[in-house]
Amino acid sequence: PTMRQTHLAGERMFVDYAGLRLAVTDPRTGEVRPAEIFVAALGFSHAIYADATWTQGTADWIGSNDHAMTEFGGVPEAVVPDNLKAAVTKADRYEPTINASYQEWAGHVGTTILPARVRKPNDKSKGENAVLVVEREVLAPLRDQLFFSLADLNAAIHAGVTKLNARPFSKREGSRNDALVEERSALRPLPATPFQYGHWRKSRVNIDYHVEVDKRLYSVPHALVRQQVDVRHGATLIEIYHKG
């Protein structure tokens, strides 16, 4: 039998994508495009956050994690993602490798990434339960509605999640919202400045001591010819690191 896990206030946020995607119709062309549904839940209060994005890519993934914390009103000690590519580059049972941009975001907000351990269902159950509740209570009723933009879809999801968080618990006093008020006092404060997303990749310095990023060349010190460097490609800044 699995032991029932109890989580302390402010301890864990569980994050994953729903298996169910919802369609957005382009009003001009009639083209239908599926949107991914991100779900987050706090371990103690069971408070839920959900939003729709176009992809499960790293930038969208970090954005959704960030919005969830803003909505919950603070930063938990740890975030537990299921092992998905945006979060974990190598799912190793003992030492998973966290995606560099996601790790950087965690450092910025002041939390730790603890991937759900492979074949440890208890690690995942909170996140999976939140996904099932959102699919059943929020997404299923929206399946036959027409949405003409991601913003429209997000407004409908937000309304559904707001209702869900306000509904009384079946097995304990109050609602998710009531429990969130209690949990919020245990969350760390949100960072003073927003996170600036940057994409990390490895590169090798060319013989002409330049590194190519997006078909543009950037020079580095001559001594680094043929060395491997780490390139961080942000919205307004390119940074090139050698051995950190």
WOCOR-V578753 format. One line per field, one symbol per residue. psi: psi as a letter, one per 30 degrees, with the letter a starting at -180 (. if undefined). A space follows every 50 residues. Layout:
BEGIN
psi=???
END
This chain:
BEGIN
psi=kkkkkkklkgekkkklklfklkkkkjfefgkkkkkkjkkkkkeefgkkkk lklelgleeeeeeeeeeeeeefglklelkjllilefejfjjkeeikjkke eeeeeeeefhlkkjkkkkgifeefeeeeeeeeeeeeeeeeffegkkkgle eeeeeeeeeeeeeeffkkleflkaleeeeeeeeeffklllleklkjkkkk lklkklfghlkkjhglkkklkefgkglklkkjjaegkkkkkjh.
END
